[in-house]
Amino acid sequence: MSRSGYRDDYEPDDTASFLRSCAYPYNVERHMGGRAGQAFLWELYLTLTDLPSQELVEDTMQDAHGGVCALGAVGVRRGRPFPEDLRTPDDCDDEWDFAEGVAAHLGIKDMMAREVMDENDSTRVIGEIPGPPQTIWSSRPQRYETDHERWARMRRWCVRRLRGIP
């Protein structure tokens, strides 16, 4: 199960949990299109635009070198850096609990936090490195996106979801 989406650990006879899991993607889109979701997406877009390094890290809110992820950048912009127990998902027992903690810290819905974290942390393969394969059985090495390419992708992601300028 990914960080984004629905929980699939419901009981087989629990109809309410099953129906909630089916409605989760719709609820996310509805929230992102609503007033609070659009306001946060606009704030995220402005934060990414004003980010001096134009780089985003993955799998942590803020690293030791000052690098931030998308939600970490919003926290820093608001003057509310993340506490030590909310720096990485590894600090929590459950990624869902981690997303709820991050959402509570930023004052947003947990589904919005999950979607932004999932988009920020999804590793993208840009292409193969030119040259012959190392052996007959292996493929060519792959190149993954850089921190700057992640920043550009997250900014485009925000623009695609914004419905006009608030």
GROMACS elastic network, one bead per residue, 0.5 to 0.9 nm:
[ bonds ]
;  ai    aj funct       b0    kb
    1     4     6  0.81541   500
    1     5     6  0.80951   500
    1     6     6  0.81921   500
    1     7     6  0.75759   500
    1     8     6  0.74825   500
    2     5     6  0.67844   500
    2     6     6  0.84374   500
    2   118     6  0.77470   500
    3     6     6  0.84046   500
    3    95     6  0.66464   500
    3    96     6  0.70893   500
    3    99     6  0.84128   500
    3   114     6  0.61102   500
    3   115     6  0.78011   500
    3   117     6  0.77852   500
    3   118     6  0.59497   500
    4   111     6  0.77284   500
    4   113     6  0.89813   500
    4   114     6  0.52751   500
    4   115     6  0.54158   500
    4   116     6  0.85924   500
    4   117     6  0.80008   500
    4   118     6  0.56992   500
    4   119     6  0.84950   500
    5    21     6  0.79963   500
    5    24     6  0.64861   500
    5    25     6  0.64084   500
    5    28     6  0.86287   500
    5   111     6  0.82723   500
    5   114     6  0.80276   500
    5   115     6  0.78996   500
    6    20     6  0.80178   500
    6    22     6  0.74898   500
    6    23     6  0.84974   500
    6    24     6  0.58147   500
    6    25     6  0.76440   500
    7    10     6  0.72208   500
    7    17     6  0.85584   500
    7    18     6  0.88677   500
    7    20     6  0.88910   500
    7    21     6  0.61886   500
    7    24     6  0.89666   500
    7    96     6  0.89629   500
    8    11     6  0.88762   500
    8    17     6  0.87718   500
    8    18     6  0.80335   500
    8    21     6  0.71986   500
    9    12     6  0.89188   500
    9    17     6  0.89043   500
   10    13     6  0.83107   500
   10    14     6  0.65065   500
   10    15     6  0.87307   500
   10    17     6  0.58895   500
   10    18     6  0.66651   500
   10    21     6  0.87997   500
   11    14     6  0.51195   500
   11    15     6  0.83466   500
   11    17     6  0.78267   500
   11    18     6  0.83437   500
   12    15     6  0.77359   500
   12    18     6  0.82545   500
   13    16     6  0.89986   500
   13    18     6  0.87808   500
   14    17     6  0.56815   500
   14    18     6  0.64824   500
   14    19     6  0.89072   500
   15    18     6  0.50662   500
   15    19     6  0.61310   500
   15    20     6  0.85935   500
   16    19     6  0.51982   500
   16    20     6  0.61875   500
   16    21     6  0.86567   500
   17    20     6  0.50510   500
   17    21     6  0.61715   500
   17    22     6  0.86817   500
   18    21     6  0.51355   500
   18    22     6  0.63472   500
   18    23     6  0.87856   500
   19    22     6  0.50540   500
   19    23     6  0.62529   500
   19    24     6  0.86727   500
   20    23     6  0.51185   500
   20    24     6  0.60968   500
   21    24     6  0.52280   500
   21    25     6  0.81981   500
   22    25     6  0.73058   500
   22    26     6  0.82655   500
   23    26     6  0.53588   500
   23    27     6  0.61582   500
   23    28     6  0.87541   500
   24    27     6  0.50717   500
   24    28     6  0.62112   500
   24    29     6  0.87644   500
   24   111     6  0.86070   500
   25    28     6  0.51277   500
   25    29     6  0.63617   500
   25    30     6  0.85871   500
   26    29     6  0.52380   500
   26    30     6  0.60715   500
   26    31     6  0.85722   500
   27    31     6  0.60133   500
   27    32     6  0.85122   500
   27   111     6  0.84971   500
   28    31     6  0.51462   500
   28    32     6  0.61205   500
   28    33     6  0.85491   500
   28   111     6  0.62750   500
   28   112     6  0.70284   500
   28   115     6  0.81093   500
   29    32     6  0.51105   500
   29    33     6  0.61119   500
   29    34     6  0.85743   500
   30    33     6  0.51963   500
   30    34     6  0.61627   500
   30    37     6  0.85648   500
   31    34     6  0.50369   500
   31    35     6  0.79255   500
   31    36     6  0.73299   500
   31    37     6  0.54703   500
   31    38     6  0.82591   500
   31   109     6  0.85854   500
   31   111     6  0.84334   500
   31   112     6  0.77683   500
   32    35     6  0.79536   500
   32    36     6  0.75595   500
   32    38     6  0.58751   500
   32    40     6  0.85669   500
   32    41     6  0.77489   500
   32   112     6  0.73190   500
   32   161     6  0.74134   500
   32   162     6  0.84017   500
   33    36     6  0.82864   500
   33    37     6  0.60538   500
   33    38     6  0.59477   500
   33   161     6  0.76814   500
   33   162     6  0.77705   500
   33   163     6  0.73886   500
   34    37     6  0.53376   500
   34    38     6  0.59930   500
   34    39     6  0.84713   500
   35    38     6  0.52732   500
   35    39     6  0.60767   500
   35    40     6  0.86611   500
   35   166     6  0.88328   500
   36    39     6  0.51110   500
   36    40     6  0.62412   500
   36    41     6  0.86268   500
   36   108     6  0.81342   500
   37    40     6  0.51931   500
   37    41     6  0.61229   500
   37    42     6  0.85480   500
   37   108     6  0.82749   500
   37   109     6  0.85549   500
   37   112     6  0.74788   500
   38    42     6  0.60207   500
   38    43     6  0.85133   500
   38   161     6  0.80930   500
   38   162     6  0.62761   500
   38   163     6  0.74030   500
   38   165     6  0.89441   500
   38   166     6  0.74651   500
   39    42     6  0.51341   500
   39    43     6  0.62337   500
   39    44     6  0.86311   500
   39   166     6  0.69590   500
   40    44     6  0.60485   500
   40    45     6  0.85063   500
   40   108     6  0.78293   500
   40   112     6  0.88878   500
   41    45     6  0.60515   500
   41    46     6  0.85956   500
   41   158     6  0.61260   500
   41   159     6  0.83986   500
   41   161     6  0.76254   500
   41   162     6  0.66636   500
   42    45     6  0.50210   500
   42    46     6  0.62179   500
   42    47     6  0.85028   500
   42   158     6  0.76757   500
   42   159     6  0.85773   500
   42   162     6  0.70365   500
   42   165     6  0.75968   500
   42   166     6  0.73479   500
   43    46     6  0.51521   500
   43    47     6  0.60346   500
   43    48     6  0.85846   500
   43    74     6  0.75992   500
   44    48     6  0.61030   500
   44    49     6  0.85018   500
   44    70     6  0.73153   500
   44    71     6  0.77658   500
   44    73     6  0.81712   500
   44    74     6  0.63436   500
   44   155     6  0.83805   500
   44   158     6  0.73828   500
   45    48     6  0.51892   500
   45    49     6  0.61048   500
   45    50     6  0.86322   500
   45   154     6  0.86369   500
   45   155     6  0.61877   500
   45   156     6  0.89006   500
   45   158     6  0.59864   500
   45   159     6  0.73130   500
   46    49     6  0.50181   500
   46    50     6  0.61037   500
   46    51     6  0.85199   500
   47    50     6  0.52188   500
   47    51     6  0.60601   500
   47    70     6  0.83449   500
   47    73     6  0.66292   500
   47    74     6  0.61414   500
   47    77     6  0.68875   500
   48    51     6  0.51547   500
   48    52     6  0.87694   500
   48    54     6  0.71770   500
   48    55     6  0.88548   500
   48    56     6  0.89796   500
   48    70     6  0.72713   500
   48    73     6  0.73916   500
   48    74     6  0.83376   500
   48   151     6  0.73171   500
   48   152     6  0.87744   500
   48   154     6  0.81484   500
   48   155     6  0.64729   500
   49    52     6  0.83016   500
   49    54     6  0.76798   500
   49   155     6  0.76279   500
   50    53     6  0.89247   500
   50    54     6  0.81187   500
   51    54     6  0.53882   500
   51    55     6  0.78091   500
   51    73     6  0.76590   500
   52    55     6  0.83614   500
   53    56     6  0.84887   500
   53    67     6  0.86175   500
   53   148     6  0.82952   500
   54   147     6  0.80943   500
   54   148     6  0.58855   500
   54   149     6  0.89399   500
   54   151     6  0.60233   500
   54   152     6  0.78878   500
   55    67     6  0.74821   500
   55    68     6  0.78839   500
   55    69     6  0.83060   500
   55   146     6  0.82419   500
   55   149     6  0.75867   500
   55   150     6  0.69715   500
   55   151     6  0.51792   500
   55   152     6  0.82520   500
   56    67     6  0.66016   500
   56    68     6  0.56026   500
   56    70     6  0.65600   500
   56    73     6  0.84801   500
   56   120     6  0.80088   500
   56   146     6  0.87343   500
   56   147     6  0.50806   500
   56   148     6  0.66131   500
   56   149     6  0.84795   500
   56   150     6  0.60749   500
   56   151     6  0.52571   500
   56   154     6  0.87378   500
   57    60     6  0.69222   500
   57    61     6  0.79560   500
   57    62     6  0.79121   500
   57    63     6  0.79562   500
   57    67     6  0.60374   500
   57    68     6  0.55669   500
   57    70     6  0.82217   500
   57   120     6  0.81680   500
   57   121     6  0.81695   500
   57   146     6  0.89461   500
   57   147     6  0.58942   500
   57   148     6  0.89871   500
   57   150     6  0.78801   500
   57   151     6  0.85656   500
   58    61     6  0.78045   500
   58    68     6  0.80067   500
   58    69     6  0.60054   500
   58    70     6  0.89031   500
   58   117     6  0.87142   500
   58   120     6  0.64788   500
   58   121     6  0.50037   500
   58   122     6  0.81608   500
   58   123     6  0.84535   500
   58   147     6  0.82141   500
   58   150     6  0.87162   500
   59    69     6  0.78425   500
   59    87     6  0.88705   500
   59    88     6  0.62810   500
   59    89     6  0.71219   500
   59    90     6  0.88861   500
   59   117     6  0.84099   500
   59   120     6  0.83620   500
   59   121     6  0.59147   500
   60    63     6  0.64190   500
   60    67     6  0.89093   500
   60    68     6  0.72574   500
   60    69     6  0.65922   500
   60    72     6  0.81083   500
   60    86     6  0.86928   500
   60    87     6  0.56173   500
   60    89     6  0.71404   500
   60   121     6  0.88115   500
   61    67     6  0.82564   500
   61    68     6  0.55134   500
   61    69     6  0.52631   500
   61    70     6  0.78397   500
   61    71     6  0.67328   500
   61    73     6  0.79785   500
   61    75     6  0.88754   500
   61    81     6  0.88626   500
   61    82     6  0.71642   500
   61    86     6  0.74786   500
   61    88     6  0.61626   500
   61    89     6  0.88601   500
   62    65     6  0.81444   500
   62    66     6  0.62844   500
   62    67     6  0.56046   500
   62    69     6  0.66150   500
   62    72     6  0.59158   500
   62    73     6  0.81784   500
   62    81     6  0.81928   500
   62    82     6  0.75685   500
   62    87     6  0.61302   500
   62    88     6  0.81452   500
   63    66     6  0.55768   500
   63    67     6  0.53278   500
   63    68     6  0.64677   500
   63    69     6  0.89334   500
   63    87     6  0.78350   500
   63    88     6  0.89976   500
   64    67     6  0.73351   500
   67    72     6  0.86894   500
   67    73     6  0.86441   500
   68    71     6  0.77814   500
   68    72     6  0.51029   500
   68    73     6  0.55460   500
   68    76     6  0.84981   500
   69    73     6  0.60183   500
   69    74     6  0.87507   500
   69   117     6  0.82024   500
   69   120     6  0.69477   500
   69   121     6  0.84290   500
   69   151     6  0.87091   500
   70    73     6  0.52149   500
   70    74     6  0.66473   500
   70    75     6  0.89409   500
   70   116     6  0.73051   500
   70   117     6  0.75684   500
   70   120     6  0.66403   500
   70   151     6  0.80805   500
   70   154     6  0.76132   500
   71    74     6  0.50974   500
   71    75     6  0.63425   500
   71    76     6  0.87346   500
   71   102     6  0.83388   500
   71   106     6  0.83744   500
   71   113     6  0.76272   500
   71   116     6  0.72631   500
   71   117     6  0.72712   500
   71   120     6  0.88075   500
   72    75     6  0.50249   500
   72    76     6  0.62106   500
   72    77     6  0.85656   500
   72    81     6  0.72084   500
   72    82     6  0.72099   500
   72    87     6  0.86101   500
   73    76     6  0.51104   500
   73    77     6  0.60641   500
   73    78     6  0.85778   500
   73    81     6  0.86233   500
   74    77     6  0.50522   500
   74    78     6  0.61671   500
   74    79     6  0.86012   500
   74    80     6  0.84463   500
   74    81     6  0.87631   500
   74   106     6  0.80877   500
   75    78     6  0.51894   500
   75    79     6  0.62584   500
   75    81     6  0.51991   500
   75    82     6  0.67996   500
   75   105     6  0.83604   500
   75   106     6  0.67122   500
   76    80     6  0.55896   500
   76    81     6  0.50230   500
   76    82     6  0.80515   500
   77    80     6  0.74719   500
   77    81     6  0.84422   500
   78    81     6  0.80184   500
   78   106     6  0.88140   500
   80    83     6  0.87907   500
   80   105     6  0.82115   500
   80   106     6  0.81364   500
   82    85     6  0.79799   500
   82    86     6  0.58718   500
   82    87     6  0.61547   500
   82   102     6  0.81446   500
   82   105     6  0.77073   500
   83    86     6  0.54900   500
   83    87     6  0.65548   500
   84    87     6  0.53872   500
   84    88     6  0.83392   500
   84    91     6  0.83464   500
   85    88     6  0.74688   500
   85    89     6  0.88513   500
   85    91     6  0.57042   500
   85    92     6  0.74251   500
   86    89     6  0.72120   500
   86    91     6  0.67541   500
   86    92     6  0.77899   500
   86    98     6  0.69800   500
   86   101     6  0.71219   500
   86   102     6  0.67049   500
   86   105     6  0.89840   500
   87    90     6  0.85158   500
   87    91     6  0.72620   500
   88    91     6  0.56602   500
   88    92     6  0.78448   500
   88    98     6  0.82947   500
   89    92     6  0.56681   500
   89    93     6  0.81183   500
   89    94     6  0.77951   500
   89    95     6  0.59646   500
   89    98     6  0.59763   500
   89    99     6  0.82574   500
   90    93     6  0.71531   500
   90    94     6  0.83893   500
   90    95     6  0.80914   500
   90    98     6  0.87551   500
   91    94     6  0.89101   500
   91    98     6  0.80721   500
   92    95     6  0.67006   500
   92    96     6  0.89228   500
   92    97     6  0.69242   500
   92    98     6  0.57715   500
   93    96     6  0.88732   500
   93    97     6  0.74949   500
   93    98     6  0.79716   500
   94    97     6  0.52591   500
   94    98     6  0.63620   500
   94    99     6  0.88235   500
   95    99     6  0.61667   500
   95   100     6  0.85837   500
   96    99     6  0.51122   500
   96   100     6  0.62460   500
   96   101     6  0.86522   500
   96   110     6  0.84876   500
   96   114     6  0.80043   500
   97   100     6  0.50260   500
   97   101     6  0.61803   500
   97   102     6  0.86630   500
   98   101     6  0.50869   500
   98   102     6  0.62216   500
   98   103     6  0.85489   500
   99   102     6  0.50923   500
   99   103     6  0.60142   500
   99   104     6  0.85163   500
   99   110     6  0.59245   500
   99   111     6  0.80515   500
   99   113     6  0.59789   500
   99   114     6  0.58070   500
   99   117     6  0.81747   500
  100   103     6  0.50489   500
  100   104     6  0.60848   500
  100   105     6  0.85479   500
  100   109     6  0.79289   500
  100   110     6  0.50786   500
  100   111     6  0.84063   500
  100   113     6  0.77141   500
  100   114     6  0.84011   500
  101   104     6  0.51307   500
  101   105     6  0.61411   500
  101   106     6  0.87049   500
  101   110     6  0.81700   500
  102   105     6  0.50495   500
  102   106     6  0.62732   500
  102   107     6  0.84014   500
  102   108     6  0.84982   500
  102   110     6  0.77033   500
  102   113     6  0.69161   500
  103   106     6  0.52039   500
  103   107     6  0.57105   500
  103   109     6  0.57232   500
  103   111     6  0.83005   500
  103   112     6  0.77415   500
  103   113     6  0.56102   500
  103   114     6  0.84848   500
  104   108     6  0.64267   500
  104   109     6  0.75869   500
  104   110     6  0.76079   500
  105   108     6  0.80276   500
  106   109     6  0.88544   500
  106   113     6  0.88832   500
  108   111     6  0.84981   500
  108   112     6  0.68542   500
  108   113     6  0.71384   500
  109   112     6  0.54318   500
  109   113     6  0.66218   500
  109   114     6  0.88880   500
  110   113     6  0.50100   500
  110   114     6  0.61313   500
  110   115     6  0.86511   500
  111   114     6  0.50440   500
  111   115     6  0.62116   500
  111   116     6  0.86925   500
  112   115     6  0.52015   500
  112   116     6  0.62341   500
  112   117     6  0.85096   500
  113   116     6  0.53112   500
  113   117     6  0.59951   500
  113   118     6  0.83976   500
  114   117     6  0.51666   500
  114   118     6  0.59064   500
  114   119     6  0.85051   500
  115   118     6  0.51209   500
  115   119     6  0.61295   500
  115   120     6  0.85231   500
  116   119     6  0.51899   500
  116   120     6  0.60286   500
  116   121     6  0.84972   500
  116   154     6  0.85874   500
  117   120     6  0.50818   500
  117   121     6  0.59308   500
  117   122     6  0.83716   500
  118   121     6  0.52867   500
  118   122     6  0.59362   500
  119   122     6  0.54832   500
  119   123     6  0.87985   500
  119   154     6  0.73356   500
  119   157     6  0.83175   500
  120   123     6  0.81986   500
  120   150     6  0.71604   500
  120   151     6  0.84827   500
  120   153     6  0.85728   500
  120   154     6  0.65893   500
  121   150     6  0.88843   500
  123   144     6  0.70786   500
  123   145     6  0.72611   500
  123   150     6  0.87825   500
  124   143     6  0.87734   500
  124   144     6  0.57913   500
  124   145     6  0.57544   500
  124   150     6  0.84969   500
  125   128     6  0.81925   500
  125   142     6  0.66721   500
  125   143     6  0.59603   500
  125   145     6  0.62954   500
  126   142     6  0.74282   500
  126   143     6  0.56207   500
  126   144     6  0.54055   500
  126   145     6  0.58573   500
  127   130     6  0.89868   500
  127   141     6  0.87527   500
  127   142     6  0.57409   500
  127   143     6  0.55462   500
  127   144     6  0.74340   500
  128   131     6  0.87188   500
  128   139     6  0.88651   500
  128   140     6  0.60447   500
  128   141     6  0.58274   500
  128   143     6  0.58416   500
  129   140     6  0.65039   500
  129   141     6  0.56515   500
  129   142     6  0.56043   500
  129   143     6  0.61276   500
  130   133     6  0.89467   500
  130   140     6  0.75077   500
  130   141     6  0.82987   500
  131   134     6  0.88434   500
  131   140     6  0.72411   500
  131   141     6  0.88712   500
  132   135     6  0.83581   500
  132   139     6  0.85218   500
  132   140     6  0.66266   500
  133   136     6  0.67499   500
  133   137     6  0.82327   500
  133   138     6  0.61806   500
  133   139     6  0.53512   500
  133   141     6  0.74525   500
  134   137     6  0.82480   500
  134   138     6  0.63437   500
  134   139     6  0.73163   500
  134   140     6  0.69098   500
  134   141     6  0.83111   500
  135   138     6  0.54083   500
  135   139     6  0.77652   500
  135   140     6  0.89975   500
  136   139     6  0.78561   500
  138   141     6  0.86096   500
  139   142     6  0.86295   500
  143   146     6  0.88963   500
  145   148     6  0.79774   500
  145   149     6  0.57033   500
  145   150     6  0.64317   500
  146   149     6  0.51080   500
  146   150     6  0.62282   500
  146   151     6  0.86831   500
  147   150     6  0.50270   500
  147   151     6  0.62961   500
  147   152     6  0.88016   500
  148   152     6  0.63325   500
  148   153     6  0.86558   500
  149   152     6  0.50577   500
  149   153     6  0.61202   500
  149   154     6  0.85942   500
  150   153     6  0.50533   500
  150   154     6  0.61003   500
  150   155     6  0.85401   500
  151   154     6  0.52304   500
  151   155     6  0.61896   500
  151   156     6  0.86998   500
  152   155     6  0.51352   500
  152   156     6  0.62597   500
  152   157     6  0.85943   500
  153   156     6  0.51223   500
  153   157     6  0.60937   500
  153   158     6  0.87209   500
  154   158     6  0.62781   500
  154   159     6  0.86979   500
  155   158     6  0.51616   500
  155   159     6  0.63387   500
  155   160     6  0.87667   500
  156   159     6  0.50197   500
  156   160     6  0.61773   500
  156   161     6  0.87347   500
  157   160     6  0.52648   500
  157   161     6  0.65225   500
  157   162     6  0.88696   500
  158   161     6  0.52781   500
  158   162     6  0.61828   500
  159   162     6  0.52160   500
  159   163     6  0.82551   500
  160   163     6  0.79957   500
  162   165     6  0.73534   500
  162   166     6  0.87962   500
  163   166     6  0.81433   500
